[in-house]
């Protein structure tokens, strides 16, 4: 049995040619924990909004992208 937490999801570019809608969300928080929770919520894509959301600097953004 595979562990869903460690199973790699398909890349967005591989999903685009598929004949189905893609669901995503904008992340307006500067929390790495929130980014990780959203990444596991089942969205096809996430957009990290760095223009309209509070930011703590490049280190925080890097940890959010790792999640």
C-alpha positions, 0 to 999 in steps of 0.5 A: 500500500502506498503512503499518500503523504509521500506519493508524488503528485503529477506536475501541473504541465502534465495535467494541462492537456487532460480533458478535465478542469484543474482546481487551485487556490491562492495562498495569502498567508506567510505561514509555511504550515498553512502552505503545507496544509494547502498542498495536501488538500488535493488542489491541482495547483497553488499560487503563493501571492507575494504581492498582496500577502504579508511577507517575512522575507525570502527565507519564509518564502523558501520554506513555503515553496518547500512545503 
